[in-house]
Amino acid sequence: MKRSHLLSSAVLVAVSALLPVRASAAGPSTATRCYSDVRLVPETGDVVGSRLLLRLTGDRAEGTLEMFEGSPVPVRAALAGTNQNSRVTLSASESSAHVPFTISGLSNKRHFRGTIAFDRGTLTDTESLVLRSVPVDQCGSPAPR
């Protein structure tokens, strides 16, 4: 290789190292997932269980939890929180839920496994959540915040 080519290559590499690295124009990727254990109790006709719509964008998480307590019309709560290496922590505000609560657990393509902790002032009730992945169109639209 000629000396002039070596010198121009070295200058190009040096200039490239000084230029700022741009983030992707698309930004962080977003994954939308739906998890559910909602079922119909045949003997009573009650609809029971929970359905969780999650939208994960980088280290942010948001979504909607629907809780079916006998009626086919769920109690809905908007959620916001964090996503760190598939560990999701989401909270519902008092304005969004009758009782403030926090959901934390691991999210993957097959399941959401974690806990839901209801803050009742001086008492916190904690329950396990194991929800299987279902098609996103079964979750409906997000709850208003």
Protein Blocks (a to p, Z undefined) as FASTA:
>chain_A
ZZklmmmmmmmmmmmmmpccdddfklpadddddddfbdcdfknopaeddddddddehjbc
cddddddehiabdcddddddddeehiacddddfklpmbdcdddddddfkbccddddddeh
jaccddddddddddfklnopaddZZ
